[in-house]
Amino acid sequence: MAFDGLRSEQREIGPVLLRPFFSERIWGVQELPKWYPQPQPGKPVGEAWLTAESCVVDAGEYAGVSLAEMTRRFPRQFAGSDSGEFPLLIKTLFPREKLSVQVHPNDAQAAALGLGRGKTECWYVLSAEPGAELALGLREPFPEAEIRAAIAAGTLEKMLNYLPVKTGDMVFVEAGTVHSIGPGLVILETQEYSDITYRLYDFGRPRELHVDAGLAVTRTSSRAGLVPPVAMDGFERLVASEYFVVDRFTVAEPGSPLGLSGKMQMLFALDESLTVTSGRGSTPLAPWHVLLLPSEGIEYSLQGAGQVIRIAQP
């Protein structure tokens, strides 16, 4: 669509529903939750990218416009700055088997390599089968030579720290933490908008490894781990970092005020029949999609019954 000549600061945008982008992965699934279209036969889906720059607005005045273009045109409302780059990538993950053991650089390391942002992330467990677990960090601070030897011998998984998880858990994954996600889980991931991934080990799959680059950014200890929820005024704070905050609202009539009207917010509904309302009207929340609320100073509240995850910048 063509934007008119009004300056972006003068336009009221309101809630924006984004259409997910589905990413084929060899470790993905052939059956997705009912909220999503089903994969084509033989093309397993591992990730639904909910705030990819290639995601487009699903309906309304800006239908068909990409998130990248919306952020470029309305940087303050979408990025919180004049950078014109969307700051956070939100995904749902559907591992049918173990993901590779990988690690990501931090901001300083990424910048030194000319790669932009690093990648600190967090995982909210949408569902977990009995016995499901994650690999998060190393069992102890092994010397680099021992880690290299274990990679070469195909035994790195014995060095990993395994973390059992259940539905509703939040896990913080600091950049530099070696990690892997196991099968039997569905994850809502929030991360810095970066796709820098160094694969250290792949459980025998014949894919490229990035051992030198990965070990150069690996931390033998970090702040990664389970994060207990903190009761706030009307919601629970699941995690807070310098890059993102993630909150959980349990909504019941007459509703829950969102606050944070001066910040861009993203809403992920776990249930049907939920809406976000303001003095300007009401917008339904499509379950397992992201409804983005630009930073416009509008006061919103949640109506209906069910749970909503809210992601925002700190």
Backbone bond lengths (Angstrom), bond angles and torsions (degrees), N, CA, C in turn:
res aa  C-N    CA-C-N  psi(-1)  N-CA   C-N-CA  omega(-1)  CA-C   N-CA-C  phi
1 M - - - 1.460 - - 1.512 109.47 -
2 A 1.296 118.23 159.18 1.459 123.02 178.46 1.520 109.23 -98.41
3 F 1.325 116.04 133.49 1.457 120.96 174.33 1.523 108.59 -82.06
4 D 1.330 115.70 146.88 1.463 117.14 179.02 1.521 109.95 -83.87
5 G 1.304 115.99 -173.27 1.450 120.17 -171.55 1.507 115.05 -84.43
6 L 1.331 119.17 0.11 1.455 119.81 179.98 1.521 110.56 -65.94
7 R 1.290 116.25 143.43 1.460 119.21 173.73 1.524 108.75 -63.87
8 S 1.335 116.26 142.51 1.464 120.07 -174.30 1.518 111.90 -59.41
9 E 1.358 117.43 -33.12 1.461 119.24 -176.63 1.531 111.53 -66.84
10 Q 1.328 117.42 -19.57 1.448 120.67 -176.28 1.531 112.36 -89.95
11 R 1.298 117.74 -8.12 1.450 120.56 -174.60 1.526 110.29 -94.89
12 E 1.316 116.52 136.47 1.466 120.21 171.54 1.525 107.25 -94.26
13 I 1.316 115.71 125.43 1.463 120.89 -173.22 1.519 110.98 -96.88
14 G 1.344 116.12 -48.68 1.456 120.06 -178.09 1.514 112.26 76.85
15 P 1.342 117.74 -175.00 1.465 121.57 -175.82 1.526 112.27 -60.98
16 V 1.339 115.43 141.33 1.463 122.43 -177.47 1.529 108.25 -127.44
17 L 1.344 116.29 117.17 1.462 121.20 176.46 1.515 108.96 -89.95
18 L 1.352 116.62 127.84 1.456 121.77 -178.55 1.523 110.96 -101.79
19 R 1.322 115.77 142.01 1.456 122.17 178.43 1.534 108.57 -89.95
20 P 1.336 119.60 124.33 1.471 120.78 -176.95 1.521 112.48 -64.76
21 F 1.333 113.73 154.48 1.459 122.41 170.90 1.519 107.21 -109.68
22 F 1.334 117.94 128.17 1.458 121.96 -174.49 1.525 110.14 -102.58
23 S 1.344 115.10 127.69 1.456 121.84 -172.88 1.524 110.45 -108.59
24 E 1.326 115.79 121.98 1.466 120.83 177.91 1.527 109.34 -71.96
25 R 1.342 116.47 135.81 1.461 122.85 177.77 1.524 109.42 -141.17
26 I 1.330 116.83 144.40 1.463 119.16 -178.73 1.528 111.58 -65.60
27 W 1.326 116.68 -22.32 1.472 120.49 -179.18 1.528 111.84 -97.19
28 G 1.339 117.13 9.48 1.454 121.18 -174.65 1.519 113.77 -83.02
29 V 1.336 115.44 -168.79 1.463 122.32 -173.06 1.528 110.17 -117.71
30 Q 1.314 115.42 160.24 1.457 122.31 176.89 1.522 112.45 -99.16
31 E 1.331 116.58 -2.18 1.463 120.54 177.93 1.513 109.30 -136.13
32 L 1.324 116.23 120.98 1.454 122.62 -178.96 1.526 109.88 -103.12
33 P 1.343 117.74 162.92 1.468 120.42 173.89 1.522 111.34 -54.17
34 K 1.305 116.59 155.05 1.465 121.84 -173.01 1.516 113.61 -62.11
35 W 1.315 117.36 -15.37 1.463 120.39 -178.64 1.526 112.04 -75.65
36 Y 1.336 117.32 -13.64 1.457 121.77 -175.59 1.529 110.94 -115.56
37 P 1.345 118.03 155.30 1.465 119.98 170.59 1.526 109.93 -64.93
38 Q 1.318 117.16 150.32 1.458 121.06 -176.24 1.535 111.22 -83.29
39 P 1.337 116.99 147.96 1.471 120.18 -179.59 1.527 111.97 -64.43
40 Q 1.319 114.97 155.09 1.452 120.10 172.42 1.528 109.21 -72.08
41 P 1.329 118.15 147.43 1.470 120.81 179.46 1.525 111.32 -54.06
42 G 1.331 115.37 132.35 1.453 120.65 178.90 1.507 115.34 79.25
43 K 1.333 117.52 4.97 1.463 121.46 179.52 1.527 109.53 -126.74
44 P 1.335 116.31 77.17 1.468 119.51 -175.92 1.521 112.34 -64.57
45 V 1.316 115.73 140.17 1.464 122.19 178.81 1.527 108.77 -100.01
46 G 1.321 115.77 127.99 1.458 120.56 178.44 1.514 113.38 -104.38
47 E 1.335 116.38 -26.64 1.457 120.16 -174.87 1.528 110.68 -142.69
48 A 1.308 115.66 141.05 1.461 121.83 165.73 1.528 106.38 -110.25
49 W 1.320 116.45 114.76 1.463 121.66 178.39 1.522 107.69 -86.24
50 L 1.321 115.79 117.63 1.468 120.98 -172.14 1.514 113.25 -96.71
51 T 1.334 117.44 -23.45 1.468 120.77 176.99 1.519 110.50 -130.38
52 A 1.328 117.41 35.83 1.460 119.86 172.79 1.524 109.19 -64.47
53 E 1.316 116.81 148.57 1.462 119.53 178.21 1.518 111.38 -61.84
54 S 1.342 116.85 -22.84 1.464 120.70 177.88 1.527 112.80 -83.67
55 C 1.340 118.35 -10.88 1.461 120.29 175.25 1.528 109.30 -62.27
56 V 1.323 116.43 143.52 1.461 119.68 -178.94 1.525 110.15 -113.15
57 V 1.313 114.29 155.87 1.461 120.60 174.83 1.527 108.02 -65.01
58 D 1.332 115.82 132.91 1.461 120.24 -169.74 1.519 113.45 -82.88
59 A 1.326 118.03 -28.28 1.469 119.73 -174.55 1.520 109.40 -159.17
60 G 1.328 115.41 168.82 1.453 120.68 175.42 1.518 113.38 90.98
61 E 1.314 115.41 -163.33 1.463 121.85 -174.16 1.524 112.27 -58.32
62 Y 1.342 116.97 -34.45 1.459 120.63 -174.80 1.527 112.43 -103.41
63 A 1.311 118.65 19.18 1.466 122.22 -177.96 1.526 110.51 -53.23
64 G 1.348 114.69 130.93 1.455 120.48 178.72 1.508 115.24 89.77
65 V 1.332 118.01 -8.68 1.461 121.52 178.82 1.524 108.78 -83.56
66 S 1.324 117.41 134.80 1.462 121.27 -177.86 1.527 110.98 -73.31
67 L 1.334 114.90 156.37 1.464 119.73 176.06 1.528 110.42 -63.20
68 A 1.321 117.71 -34.54 1.468 120.14 177.27 1.520 110.97 -60.23
69 E 1.338 116.26 -43.38 1.461 119.66 -179.45 1.523 111.08 -70.44
70 M 1.320 117.77 -39.72 1.462 119.85 177.37 1.526 110.70 -60.81
71 T 1.325 116.64 -40.59 1.465 120.36 -179.26 1.520 110.99 -69.84
72 R 1.315 116.68 -36.79 1.464 119.59 177.97 1.527 110.94 -65.90
73 R 1.337 116.66 -39.61 1.464 120.64 -177.97 1.527 112.80 -78.11
74 F 1.333 116.10 -32.24 1.465 121.07 -176.64 1.530 110.04 -128.00
75 P 1.326 118.34 64.38 1.470 120.13 -171.99 1.517 114.20 -62.36
76 R 1.313 118.04 -40.84 1.469 119.75 -179.29 1.523 111.25 -65.61
77 Q 1.304 117.05 -38.97 1.463 121.23 -176.80 1.536 112.32 -74.36
78 F 1.339 117.18 -30.75 1.458 120.66 -174.67 1.527 113.62 -106.46
79 A 1.321 118.04 -31.96 1.466 120.87 -176.89 1.515 112.76 -108.44
80 G 1.331 116.68 -13.13 1.458 119.53 -177.59 1.513 113.07 74.94
81 S 1.328 117.40 8.62 1.464 122.45 -179.69 1.520 107.59 -158.47
82 D 1.326 115.75 -175.62 1.461 120.28 178.18 1.520 112.06 -92.44
83 S 1.341 117.88 10.88 1.465 120.36 -174.54 1.524 112.49 -65.66
84 G 1.331 116.59 -31.50 1.453 119.47 -177.37 1.512 113.85 74.86
85 E 1.346 118.02 12.48 1.464 123.01 178.84 1.511 109.07 -117.70
86 F 1.329 116.81 128.15 1.455 118.92 -179.79 1.529 108.90 -67.94
87 P 1.339 119.12 134.63 1.466 120.66 -166.91 1.519 116.36 -86.39
88 L 1.340 118.81 -26.84 1.464 120.83 -170.68 1.519 110.88 -129.19
89 L 1.326 114.82 139.11 1.460 121.15 175.85 1.529 108.05 -110.21
90 I 1.324 115.71 125.43 1.464 122.15 178.64 1.521 107.92 -112.78
91 K 1.334 116.06 134.73 1.460 121.82 -178.43 1.524 109.36 -137.03
92 T 1.325 115.89 156.53 1.457 120.93 160.48 1.522 106.82 -109.84
93 L 1.340 115.92 136.79 1.463 122.68 -175.33 1.525 109.54 -116.25
94 F 1.354 115.00 141.27 1.467 121.16 -176.20 1.533 109.72 -133.18
95 P 1.331 118.84 72.65 1.463 119.56 -177.77 1.535 112.91 -76.57
96 R 1.328 115.88 125.19 1.463 121.99 175.08 1.525 110.26 -88.32
97 E 1.335 115.69 -21.57 1.461 122.12 176.80 1.521 107.69 -143.94
98 K 1.320 117.27 178.76 1.462 120.56 -176.80 1.526 110.71 -63.00
99 L 1.332 115.31 133.96 1.453 119.62 171.23 1.522 109.24 -74.95
100 S 1.318 116.62 159.79 1.463 120.06 178.32 1.525 110.62 -59.85
101 V 1.330 115.42 155.54 1.458 121.33 172.55 1.532 106.20 -81.82
102 Q 1.321 115.55 120.76 1.459 119.13 -172.06 1.519 111.35 -140.29
103 V 1.321 114.82 173.59 1.458 121.58 -179.81 1.528 107.66 -152.84
104 H 1.345 116.24 152.63 1.459 121.78 -178.89 1.530 109.63 -126.51
105 P 1.329 118.09 147.91 1.466 120.33 176.68 1.520 111.91 -75.38
106 N 1.337 115.54 162.49 1.455 119.45 171.76 1.529 109.43 -86.95
107 D 1.322 117.24 -179.31 1.462 120.81 -175.35 1.526 112.18 -60.53
108 A 1.333 116.63 -44.88 1.464 119.79 -177.34 1.524 110.92 -64.75
109 Q 1.323 116.90 -42.07 1.464 120.53 179.23 1.520 111.15 -65.61
110 A 1.334 117.04 -42.23 1.461 120.44 178.80 1.526 110.75 -64.00
111 A 1.339 116.46 -42.66 1.460 120.23 -179.55 1.525 110.98 -63.60
112 A 1.339 117.11 -39.45 1.460 120.64 179.27 1.520 112.02 -63.50
113 L 1.322 116.10 -26.52 1.462 121.32 179.12 1.531 112.17 -93.33
114 G 1.338 116.39 1.67 1.454 120.40 -179.14 1.507 113.30 71.99
115 L 1.354 116.93 28.68 1.466 121.29 -173.37 1.530 113.23 -111.26
116 G 1.326 117.73 14.18 1.464 119.38 177.01 1.516 111.98 77.24
117 R 1.342 116.23 -131.11 1.467 121.61 -176.44 1.525 111.53 -77.13
118 G 1.337 114.25 155.04 1.449 120.79 165.74 1.523 109.54 -84.12
119 K 1.331 114.92 -162.47 1.462 117.35 -175.38 1.528 110.50 -144.20
120 T 1.319 114.86 93.84 1.458 121.87 163.91 1.521 106.74 -97.52
121 E 1.335 116.90 141.31 1.456 120.37 -173.69 1.525 111.00 -143.51
122 C 1.330 115.56 174.07 1.458 121.12 172.30 1.516 108.47 -146.26
123 W 1.334 115.18 155.68 1.465 122.03 -176.96 1.526 109.49 -125.69
124 Y 1.311 115.83 121.07 1.462 120.86 171.70 1.522 107.05 -100.57
125 V 1.337 117.05 125.90 1.458 122.14 -174.83 1.531 108.98 -82.87
126 L 1.337 115.62 105.77 1.458 120.81 179.18 1.530 111.09 -75.46
127 S 1.314 116.69 -35.62 1.465 120.53 174.69 1.514 108.49 -156.74
128 A 1.332 115.42 150.45 1.464 121.53 -179.34 1.516 109.57 -146.21
129 E 1.318 116.21 126.83 1.454 120.54 173.76 1.525 109.00 -75.29
130 P 1.337 117.88 157.93 1.465 119.68 177.37 1.528 111.18 -55.37
131 G 1.320 115.86 133.65 1.458 121.26 179.10 1.515 114.79 84.55
132 A 1.333 118.71 0.15 1.465 120.56 -179.69 1.530 110.12 -66.09
133 E 1.330 115.37 145.03 1.455 119.35 -178.07 1.529 110.85 -151.14
134 L 1.326 113.83 163.02 1.453 123.68 176.19 1.521 108.48 -116.96
135 A 1.311 116.49 155.46 1.463 121.03 167.96 1.524 107.31 -102.57
136 L 1.318 116.01 124.18 1.463 120.41 -174.23 1.520 109.42 -139.26
137 G 1.318 116.05 102.12 1.447 121.29 -179.91 1.522 112.49 80.16
138 L 1.319 114.49 -177.39 1.461 122.47 179.73 1.519 110.09 -100.87
139 R 1.321 116.85 151.56 1.468 121.16 -179.85 1.521 111.62 -61.64
140 E 1.318 116.28 -31.20 1.467 121.81 178.44 1.522 107.63 -155.59
141 P 1.345 119.09 167.48 1.467 120.27 -177.40 1.530 112.38 -77.07
142 F 1.324 116.09 75.72 1.454 121.13 -179.01 1.529 110.76 -64.38
143 P 1.335 118.30 143.67 1.472 120.35 173.55 1.522 111.10 -63.42
144 E 1.309 116.02 152.18 1.468 120.04 -177.76 1.520 112.08 -57.99
145 A 1.331 117.16 -38.13 1.471 119.72 -179.16 1.529 110.91 -61.21
146 E 1.331 117.47 -37.31 1.464 120.69 179.00 1.530 111.03 -69.94
147 I 1.329 116.29 -37.17 1.471 119.20 177.93 1.525 109.82 -64.90
148 R 1.334 116.51 -44.07 1.463 119.94 178.25 1.528 110.99 -60.26
149 A 1.303 116.22 -43.00 1.465 120.11 -179.00 1.525 110.66 -63.99
150 A 1.331 116.89 -38.72 1.465 120.41 179.68 1.529 110.74 -67.99
151 I 1.330 117.26 -37.73 1.465 119.98 176.60 1.519 110.11 -62.36
152 A 1.334 115.88 -45.67 1.463 120.21 -178.98 1.526 111.63 -64.82
153 A 1.330 116.70 -35.04 1.469 121.20 -177.83 1.521 113.14 -85.15
154 G 1.340 117.27 -7.06 1.457 120.43 -178.55 1.512 113.88 75.13
155 T 1.342 116.74 29.53 1.471 120.23 -176.76 1.533 112.72 -123.32
156 L 1.338 118.05 15.31 1.463 119.73 -176.21 1.522 111.89 -58.63
157 E 1.325 117.73 -33.69 1.467 119.28 -177.02 1.526 112.23 -58.73
158 K 1.336 118.33 -23.91 1.466 120.91 178.09 1.521 111.84 -71.88
159 M 1.316 117.94 -17.57 1.464 121.81 -179.65 1.522 112.75 -89.88
160 L 1.325 117.57 -8.86 1.456 120.80 -172.12 1.517 112.40 -82.79
161 N 1.323 114.31 152.22 1.461 121.63 174.30 1.526 108.21 -92.57
162 Y 1.329 117.00 120.33 1.463 120.97 -176.77 1.520 110.45 -99.78
163 L 1.329 114.82 138.90 1.462 121.82 -173.30 1.523 109.56 -126.31
164 P 1.335 118.67 108.62 1.469 119.81 174.71 1.528 109.53 -66.67
165 V 1.338 116.50 140.33 1.462 120.69 179.97 1.520 109.67 -135.49
166 K 1.327 114.24 160.93 1.464 121.43 179.13 1.532 109.22 -134.06
167 T 1.305 115.97 167.90 1.459 121.70 178.29 1.532 110.72 -55.46
168 G 1.332 115.89 131.08 1.467 121.10 179.36 1.507 114.82 95.10
169 D 1.341 118.50 -6.64 1.462 120.91 177.80 1.526 110.83 -74.02
170 M 1.332 115.62 150.95 1.452 122.86 172.87 1.526 108.55 -119.45
171 V 1.339 115.51 132.03 1.461 122.44 -179.65 1.528 108.54 -122.66
172 F 1.327 116.49 126.81 1.462 122.10 176.17 1.522 108.55 -95.12
173 V 1.342 116.29 133.65 1.460 121.69 -177.37 1.527 108.17 -124.58
174 E 1.320 115.80 95.39 1.458 120.27 -179.95 1.518 110.24 -69.50
175 A 1.337 116.76 143.63 1.462 120.22 175.53 1.527 109.64 -52.86
176 G 1.331 116.20 141.62 1.454 121.60 -178.24 1.509 114.13 93.13
177 T 1.349 117.67 -5.55 1.457 122.03 179.97 1.531 110.01 -89.36
178 V 1.311 117.24 122.48 1.465 121.29 174.66 1.525 107.84 -66.38
179 H 1.353 117.36 135.89 1.462 118.39 -174.71 1.522 111.71 -156.77
180 S 1.329 114.08 162.93 1.457 122.13 174.10 1.528 107.58 -157.56
181 I 1.330 116.02 149.92 1.461 121.86 176.89 1.517 108.52 -109.09
182 G 1.321 116.33 132.10 1.451 120.82 -178.26 1.512 113.01 -89.58
183 P 1.332 117.30 172.02 1.467 121.41 177.62 1.526 111.03 -71.98
184 G 1.340 115.79 169.50 1.459 120.60 179.06 1.508 114.03 80.59
185 L 1.324 116.98 14.17 1.461 122.08 -177.70 1.523 110.36 -126.99
186 V 1.320 115.84 150.03 1.454 122.36 164.71 1.529 106.23 -125.07
187 I 1.325 116.07 126.65 1.463 122.30 -168.84 1.524 110.41 -120.83
188 L 1.325 116.38 138.27 1.456 122.70 166.11 1.523 106.94 -100.38
189 E 1.321 116.27 111.57 1.460 121.57 -175.51 1.517 110.54 -104.24
190 T 1.332 115.14 133.13 1.463 122.24 171.47 1.515 107.26 -118.17
191 Q 1.328 117.57 131.05 1.461 120.69 -176.58 1.516 110.55 -147.15
192 E 1.327 114.73 159.93 1.456 118.74 165.18 1.529 107.82 -55.30
193 Y 1.322 116.26 146.04 1.465 118.98 -178.22 1.531 108.57 -74.86
194 S 1.322 114.63 90.44 1.459 122.67 -179.11 1.514 107.52 -156.22
195 D 1.303 117.10 146.41 1.464 119.88 176.98 1.521 110.73 -122.82
196 I 1.338 116.42 32.39 1.464 120.83 178.80 1.524 108.50 -82.47
197 T 1.304 117.14 109.78 1.459 122.37 -178.10 1.519 109.45 -129.61
198 Y 1.327 116.41 125.97 1.457 122.02 174.58 1.522 108.30 -107.29
199 R 1.311 116.12 115.85 1.463 122.48 -178.25 1.520 108.97 -88.61
200 L 1.337 116.04 119.48 1.459 121.26 -179.04 1.523 112.68 -94.73
201 Y 1.328 116.28 -27.43 1.472 120.09 -170.49 1.521 106.92 -162.37
202 D 1.342 117.08 141.61 1.463 118.20 -173.28 1.524 113.08 -134.92
203 F 1.332 117.30 26.85 1.464 122.05 173.78 1.533 111.91 52.57
204 G 1.335 116.00 39.34 1.453 120.80 175.47 1.512 116.19 87.26
205 R 1.351 117.86 -5.18 1.467 118.93 178.19 1.532 109.22 -73.99
206 P 1.334 117.73 142.40 1.475 120.54 -173.86 1.522 112.88 -83.53
207 R 1.325 117.05 60.32 1.457 120.68 177.23 1.523 109.73 -113.06
208 E 1.315 115.66 158.28 1.456 121.29 -177.57 1.528 111.39 -62.16
209 L 1.326 115.51 138.42 1.465 121.44 172.92 1.524 109.23 -105.26
210 H 1.341 114.87 159.41 1.471 120.90 -178.19 1.534 107.66 -130.31
211 V 1.329 115.20 61.10 1.466 120.97 -169.11 1.525 111.63 -65.26
212 D 1.317 117.88 -49.30 1.466 119.71 -177.07 1.526 110.93 -62.81
213 A 1.323 116.32 -49.75 1.463 119.95 -178.93 1.524 110.84 -63.81
214 G 1.335 116.98 -40.57 1.454 120.52 -178.63 1.518 113.12 -66.43
215 L 1.326 116.80 -46.05 1.467 119.02 -178.70 1.515 111.50 -68.29
216 A 1.346 117.52 -25.10 1.461 120.20 178.17 1.526 112.00 -66.09
217 V 1.329 118.17 -23.15 1.462 120.53 -178.71 1.530 112.56 -112.54
218 T 1.332 117.55 1.71 1.459 121.05 -176.64 1.517 111.73 -74.69
219 R 1.326 115.47 134.76 1.466 122.38 173.08 1.524 108.32 -102.75
220 T 1.305 117.27 135.90 1.464 119.95 178.32 1.521 111.89 -82.43
221 S 1.330 117.72 -12.58 1.461 122.01 170.52 1.524 107.82 -147.83
222 S 1.338 116.08 149.48 1.458 119.71 -178.55 1.531 109.00 -157.51
223 R 1.323 115.33 -178.62 1.465 121.17 179.15 1.522 112.60 -85.64
224 A 1.319 117.60 5.65 1.468 120.96 -176.57 1.527 110.71 -64.51
225 G 1.331 115.51 146.47 1.460 120.05 176.60 1.510 111.87 156.73
226 L 1.325 115.06 -178.19 1.460 121.11 175.64 1.527 110.18 -65.91
227 V 1.323 116.45 140.73 1.466 121.71 179.54 1.523 108.17 -118.84
228 P 1.328 118.64 120.52 1.469 119.39 178.12 1.522 110.79 -72.96
229 P 1.335 118.56 143.80 1.465 120.44 178.32 1.527 110.74 -68.61
230 V 1.323 115.11 148.50 1.463 122.17 179.56 1.526 108.11 -117.20
231 A 1.334 116.73 125.54 1.465 120.61 179.96 1.526 109.83 -69.51
232 M 1.326 115.02 127.75 1.463 121.74 176.96 1.532 107.66 -117.11
233 D 1.308 117.48 -168.21 1.464 121.73 -179.58 1.525 109.65 -82.13
234 G 1.337 116.78 90.15 1.456 121.09 177.02 1.512 115.37 95.26
235 F 1.345 118.23 0.70 1.466 120.87 178.88 1.523 108.87 -159.27
236 E 1.332 116.06 175.75 1.454 121.90 175.24 1.524 109.32 -112.72
237 R 1.316 116.12 133.32 1.469 119.94 173.09 1.521 107.90 -88.01
238 L 1.324 115.11 117.99 1.459 120.53 -176.53 1.522 112.14 -86.18
239 V 1.321 116.79 -36.47 1.464 120.49 177.53 1.521 107.95 -161.09
240 A 1.319 115.45 149.94 1.461 121.40 175.39 1.521 108.20 -138.41
241 S 1.318 116.99 130.53 1.458 121.89 176.84 1.521 107.75 -140.58
242 E 1.320 116.34 179.33 1.467 119.24 178.76 1.521 112.27 -71.12
243 Y 1.343 117.22 -10.77 1.461 121.32 -176.70 1.524 113.61 -106.37
244 F 1.319 117.80 -31.03 1.462 121.21 -174.81 1.514 110.49 -157.44
245 V 1.327 114.97 155.75 1.459 122.03 165.15 1.521 106.65 -123.03
246 V 1.340 116.12 143.30 1.456 121.71 178.92 1.524 107.62 -127.04
247 D 1.329 115.96 126.69 1.458 122.41 -176.28 1.522 109.97 -123.97
248 R 1.337 114.96 155.28 1.466 120.90 176.81 1.519 109.35 -122.05
249 F 1.339 115.25 122.30 1.456 122.15 176.32 1.523 108.67 -104.74
250 T 1.312 116.66 129.37 1.455 121.85 170.36 1.524 106.20 -104.07
251 V 1.321 115.63 105.21 1.461 121.67 -166.41 1.520 110.23 -93.58
252 A 1.307 116.39 135.87 1.469 123.41 171.72 1.520 107.04 -144.48
253 E 1.315 115.72 151.36 1.462 118.76 177.72 1.532 109.49 -56.56
254 P 1.346 119.42 142.34 1.467 127.26 10.10 1.524 114.55 -87.64
255 G 1.356 118.22 6.19 1.457 117.96 175.00 1.514 112.70 126.33
256 S 1.327 114.50 173.42 1.458 121.65 -176.63 1.513 109.86 -130.96
257 P 1.343 118.79 119.25 1.466 119.78 176.01 1.522 110.74 -67.82
258 L 1.339 116.46 139.94 1.463 120.68 -178.06 1.523 112.89 -83.86
259 G 1.341 117.78 -37.41 1.448 118.74 -171.99 1.524 110.39 69.58
260 L 1.333 116.65 -162.76 1.472 123.60 178.92 1.530 111.96 52.33
261 S 1.327 117.21 36.39 1.465 120.20 -174.44 1.529 112.72 -64.40
262 G 1.327 116.73 -20.22 1.457 119.30 179.34 1.507 114.06 -89.41
263 K 1.345 118.09 5.58 1.460 121.67 -178.12 1.524 110.67 -123.97
264 M 1.329 115.75 151.26 1.452 120.80 170.78 1.532 107.96 -68.86
265 Q 1.351 116.04 133.97 1.462 121.34 -179.56 1.525 109.57 -129.17
266 M 1.329 116.11 152.13 1.457 121.96 176.39 1.520 108.73 -126.66
267 L 1.320 116.69 129.84 1.460 122.62 -176.24 1.522 110.00 -111.96
268 F 1.329 115.97 133.28 1.461 123.50 178.91 1.521 106.78 -126.32
269 A 1.331 116.25 107.23 1.463 121.05 -176.80 1.522 109.95 -86.11
270 L 1.330 115.97 135.16 1.460 120.92 175.96 1.515 111.87 -90.47
271 D 1.330 117.09 -14.06 1.464 121.51 -172.88 1.526 110.58 -132.06
272 E 1.329 115.56 164.21 1.451 122.16 176.20 1.530 110.68 -81.38
273 S 1.318 115.11 171.63 1.468 123.68 171.47 1.520 113.48 64.15
274 L 1.337 116.98 29.30 1.454 121.46 174.75 1.528 108.95 -108.68
275 T 1.314 115.85 144.65 1.459 120.95 178.08 1.518 109.42 -135.34
276 V 1.335 115.70 158.70 1.454 121.60 170.34 1.516 106.79 -113.08
277 T 1.321 116.35 133.43 1.461 120.61 -173.46 1.522 110.69 -127.83
278 S 1.315 114.38 155.07 1.464 122.40 172.60 1.514 106.84 -148.08
279 G 1.315 116.92 -177.54 1.449 120.00 176.96 1.518 112.83 -65.60
280 R 1.338 116.21 -8.79 1.458 121.16 -178.20 1.526 112.61 -100.12
281 G 1.348 117.42 -0.86 1.456 118.90 178.66 1.520 112.67 135.68
282 S 1.330 115.05 -168.44 1.460 121.94 -174.54 1.524 109.70 -129.73
283 T 1.329 116.55 141.63 1.468 122.16 179.66 1.522 108.63 -130.13
284 P 1.338 118.49 127.44 1.468 119.61 177.93 1.526 111.62 -70.00
285 L 1.337 115.11 148.20 1.454 121.62 173.88 1.523 108.73 -95.51
286 A 1.324 117.04 117.73 1.464 121.15 176.26 1.523 108.08 -77.83
287 P 1.350 118.76 118.63 1.464 119.78 -177.11 1.527 112.55 -54.60
288 W 1.334 115.80 136.45 1.459 124.79 174.39 1.535 112.62 67.19
289 H 1.322 116.67 19.29 1.454 123.27 169.32 1.527 107.42 -116.84
290 V 1.316 116.90 167.34 1.462 121.03 175.32 1.515 109.96 -102.51
291 L 1.331 114.96 125.28 1.459 122.01 168.04 1.518 106.51 -102.45
292 L 1.307 116.13 118.15 1.459 121.83 -175.33 1.525 109.69 -97.76
293 L 1.329 115.18 130.55 1.466 122.05 176.71 1.527 107.73 -107.94
294 P 1.321 118.65 105.91 1.462 120.25 -179.65 1.527 111.47 -61.59
295 S 1.308 115.56 157.79 1.462 121.42 176.50 1.520 109.21 -75.37
296 E 1.353 115.88 97.47 1.461 120.79 -177.24 1.520 112.48 -133.50
297 G 1.340 117.30 6.62 1.451 119.19 -179.61 1.513 114.48 74.59
298 I 1.340 117.65 15.85 1.461 121.74 179.89 1.524 109.14 -88.48
299 E 1.318 117.58 133.75 1.461 121.90 177.76 1.531 109.42 -86.50
300 Y 1.331 116.15 121.49 1.461 122.18 -179.23 1.532 110.45 -114.52
301 S 1.323 115.03 156.21 1.463 120.55 170.31 1.517 108.64 -139.31
302 L 1.336 115.38 159.30 1.456 122.63 178.14 1.516 109.38 -98.60
303 Q 1.330 115.96 138.46 1.463 121.64 179.39 1.530 108.98 -126.70
304 G 1.331 115.74 151.57 1.457 121.22 178.59 1.503 111.35 113.50
305 A 1.322 117.21 -150.74 1.454 121.54 179.74 1.511 109.35 -144.74
306 G 1.335 116.16 127.73 1.451 121.13 179.74 1.522 110.33 144.96
307 Q 1.329 116.31 -168.42 1.463 121.09 -176.85 1.529 110.56 -112.45
308 V 1.320 114.14 143.82 1.459 122.58 177.00 1.522 108.13 -132.51
309 I 1.340 116.16 132.76 1.454 121.98 171.85 1.520 107.55 -96.17
310 R 1.350 115.93 129.49 1.468 121.58 179.01 1.526 107.81 -113.62
311 I 1.333 115.64 126.98 1.460 122.05 176.27 1.524 108.03 -114.66
312 A 1.319 116.00 133.80 1.469 120.51 179.54 1.506 109.44 -148.04
313 Q 1.314 116.03 166.48 1.462 120.35 170.99 1.525 108.40 -79.52
314 P 1.331 117.19 150.41 1.481 119.71 -178.69 1.530 111.62 -68.33
